[in-house]
Amino acid sequence: MPENVLSILIISGVRGDTRRYRAFHLYEQTRLLGLDSQLSHITDSEIRNKADRADVVILHRAPFDRQISQLERDIHQKGGLLIQDIDDLLFEPEAFKYIHSVDFSDPVRASLYQEDMRLYRKTVEACDAVITSTGYLAERIRLLGKPVRVHRNAFSREMLESSERALQTRQISDKGIVIGYASGTATHDQDFALIKPALKSILNRFPTAELRLVGPVDPGADWGNLASRIHRRKLVPWRILPDVLVSFDINLAPLRTDNPFGQSKSEIKYVEAALVKVPTIASPTDAFKYAIRQADNGFLASDTLQWENYLETLILQPELRRLVGEDAYQDVLQRYHPDMRAGELEGTLSVWMGRELNLPPATSVASKPEAGSVDPFWSCAQAERSPSLLQMGWYTLRYRGLFVLLKQVWIFLRRWVSPLIPFRRID
């Protein structure tokens, strides 16, 4: 490795898919560049020692606390750069009213979430610059007077290989049409409600069509005789998701465009479906308008009539489905590949560091790995299992206090018993 190569530490404060996309994938991109980078979690007991060896520290979803405060002082005292990564509107406490999740009927959950939003805002204010997943979020950050660059979500090399394997098993049937919607969280019921009228009409008009729902979305109980053609599946691990998406003929990505949290969401549902050549119909949010060229690599639907028309068009024209899916596949390989995102990251860091990065030869890393060799940088499955809930609880007790820890324990237990004692629904 050349001398004076930029040293980067990426720290996340959460677990789950958001950490995978914004921390693990970012780490992969830094390694593709040949940078001296480390990947960690805010609960890591060695975090300050690691930060001391870094020129740049990137914080992802880490609410401000005494640990973040000390990291900020340490980094700025040595002239380092502190960057916040933002992939949702969590830094605007006044936007809480736009979140529609059934578990927010629990006042403890709602109050702690709002407290976290205020602390996310403090982290943003403490950082020197911000990278965001969408243009919409970048505009909100600019209102705070912070330097900001858009660094869109990208797939990983392992995601690409998983999708390629799924494509090899794809079977195109002319006996029926599978319309699919995969929801990652329980906050999308109102988004799904946008397309229910169109879906009911389509299912009534096309008896061989079926609807497959993946994840915690609640379709409601008002489907009548159509209910037998609605098939639900629990949330699946991301490594299995391509095998599920490849069974779709049409992928749905509805979001409420009048909701700032809907506008904040990235275009990743388009990317994931495109990797297995499935065409997407999406709402015209900021991110989907960036990703989708109308009737070329997907469709943007603004109202019920458009949703119904585009569904009908894709159902009746299998060749169009194939062409749009193929165009989407080629598009994401070009615009959402980790190599492409790595190059964009190099440009962002060069601007903020005020100098060109001293990178090793680009030939040291292959752009498309061979099967079975996609993971040269980290054991992703192992990283995803840490930290444990016990480690996170200890961190909360140490840096945020017993009262916050008790709230977190209550929220965990309340969710655990929710199948027996459901949350009160929020209209």
HUVENFEN-V527716 format. One record per residue. N is the residue number from 0. OMEGA is omega in degrees with one decimal (none if undefined). Layout:
BEGIN
n:omega
N:OMEGA
N:OMEGA
END
This chain:
BEGIN
n:omega
0:-178.2
1:176.7
2:176.7
3:173.2
4:-178.2
5:178.5
6:-175.0
7:172.1
8:178.4
9:-176.5
10:173.1
11:177.5
12:-176.3
13:170.7
14:173.6
15:-173.2
16:179.5
17:175.8
18:179.5
19:-177.5
20:-170.4
21:179.2
22:-179.3
23:-179.0
24:176.8
25:177.1
26:177.0
27:-179.7
28:177.6
29:178.8
30:174.6
31:176.1
32:-177.3
33:179.6
34:174.6
35:-171.9
36:177.6
37:178.3
38:-176.1
39:177.6
40:-175.5
41:-179.7
42:-178.1
43:-178.0
44:-179.5
45:-170.4
46:-178.6
47:176.4
48:177.9
49:179.9
50:-179.2
51:-179.2
52:-174.3
53:171.5
54:-178.1
55:173.9
56:178.8
57:-179.5
58:177.0
59:176.3
60:177.8
61:178.6
62:-174.4
63:175.7
64:-177.5
65:177.6
66:178.7
67:179.4
68:179.7
69:177.0
70:179.2
71:-179.9
72:-177.9
73:-175.8
74:-176.8
75:177.7
76:-179.6
77:176.5
78:178.8
79:-178.1
80:179.5
81:-176.1
82:174.5
83:173.7
84:-176.6
85:177.4
86:175.7
87:-173.7
88:-174.4
89:-176.0
90:177.7
91:-177.1
92:-178.9
93:179.1
94:-178.2
95:-176.4
96:-178.9
97:179.5
98:-179.5
99:178.2
100:-172.5
101:-177.4
102:175.0
103:169.6
104:173.0
105:-176.2
106:178.0
107:177.7
108:-178.1
109:-177.3
110:180.0
111:179.0
112:178.8
113:175.1
114:178.3
115:178.4
116:177.5
117:-179.8
118:173.0
119:178.4
120:178.7
121:177.3
122:176.5
123:-178.5
124:-178.9
125:-175.0
126:-179.9
127:-176.1
128:-174.9
129:166.3
130:-177.2
131:-179.1
132:-177.7
133:175.9
134:179.0
135:179.0
136:178.7
137:178.3
138:178.4
139:178.4
140:179.9
141:177.8
142:178.0
143:177.3
144:-178.9
145:170.8
146:-175.2
147:173.5
148:176.4
149:174.7
150:-170.7
151:175.6
152:176.6
153:173.8
154:176.7
155:177.4
156:178.7
157:176.0
158:-180.0
159:-179.8
160:177.6
161:179.7
162:178.1
163:176.9
164:179.5
165:179.5
166:-179.5
167:-179.3
168:-174.2
169:177.7
170:178.8
171:-178.7
172:175.8
173:-178.1
174:-178.5
175:-179.3
176:177.6
177:174.7
178:-172.3
179:174.3
180:179.4
181:-179.1
182:-177.3
183:-177.9
184:-178.9
185:-176.6
186:-171.5
187:179.7
188:179.9
189:174.7
190:179.3
191:-179.8
192:178.7
193:-172.8
194:-180.0
195:179.6
196:179.3
197:-179.7
198:177.8
199:179.4
200:-178.5
201:-179.7
202:176.5
203:-175.2
204:-177.5
205:-174.1
206:-179.7
207:178.6
208:175.3
209:-179.4
210:177.0
211:-178.6
212:-179.9
213:178.9
214:-170.2
215:-179.0
216:179.8
217:-177.7
218:-176.4
219:-175.0
220:-172.6
221:-177.7
222:177.4
223:-177.6
224:176.4
225:-173.6
226:-178.5
227:-179.9
228:173.9
229:-176.6
230:-176.5
231:177.9
232:178.8
233:176.4
234:-178.3
235:175.2
236:-173.3
237:178.9
238:178.3
239:-175.1
240:178.4
241:178.3
242:176.7
243:-177.8
244:-177.5
245:177.6
246:177.7
247:166.7
248:179.5
249:178.7
250:-178.9
251:178.6
252:179.4
253:173.4
254:176.6
255:-177.5
256:177.7
257:179.7
258:-178.1
259:176.5
260:174.2
261:178.2
262:-177.4
263:-174.4
264:-178.9
265:-177.8
266:-171.5
267:177.6
268:173.5
269:-176.7
270:-177.5
271:178.8
272:-179.3
273:179.9
274:175.5
275:171.9
276:176.3
277:-179.8
278:-176.9
279:165.4
280:-174.0
281:171.7
282:-176.4
283:173.2
284:179.1
285:-175.4
286:-179.0
287:174.9
288:175.1
289:-171.3
290:-167.6
291:170.7
292:-169.6
293:176.4
294:177.5
295:177.9
296:179.1
297:180.0
298:175.1
299:-176.5
300:-175.0
301:-176.4
302:-176.1
303:-179.0
304:179.6
305:176.5
306:-178.7
307:-178.7
308:-178.4
309:174.6
310:179.2
311:-179.4
312:-177.9
313:177.4
314:-175.2
315:-175.4
316:-179.0
317:179.2
318:176.2
319:176.4
320:-178.7
321:-177.5
322:179.7
323:177.5
324:178.6
325:178.5
326:177.7
327:178.9
328:179.5
329:-179.6
330:-176.6
331:175.4
332:-179.6
333:-170.2
334:-175.1
335:178.2
336:178.4
337:176.2
338:178.4
339:-178.8
340:177.6
341:178.2
342:177.6
343:178.1
344:176.8
345:179.1
346:179.5
347:-178.5
348:178.7
349:179.4
350:-175.2
351:177.3
352:179.5
353:179.4
354:174.4
355:178.8
356:179.6
357:-172.2
358:173.6
359:179.2
360:-176.4
361:-176.3
362:-176.5
363:-178.2
364:177.6
365:-176.8
366:178.7
367:-173.7
368:173.9
369:-179.0
370:177.3
371:-177.9
372:-172.6
373:-168.5
374:-176.7
375:-168.5
376:-177.4
377:174.3
378:-170.2
379:-177.7
380:178.6
381:-179.9
382:-178.4
383:-178.4
384:179.7
385:-2.4
386:176.0
387:176.6
388:178.5
389:178.5
390:179.3
391:177.6
392:178.4
393:178.4
394:179.5
395:-180.0
396:-175.6
397:-171.0
398:179.6
399:172.8
400:-175.8
401:-175.9
402:178.4
403:178.0
404:179.2
405:175.9
406:-179.6
407:177.6
408:178.6
409:-178.8
410:178.5
411:-178.9
412:-179.5
413:176.8
414:-177.4
415:-178.7
416:-176.0
417:174.7
418:178.5
419:179.1
420:-174.3
421:172.6
422:173.1
423:-176.9
424:178.6
425:179.6
426:none
END
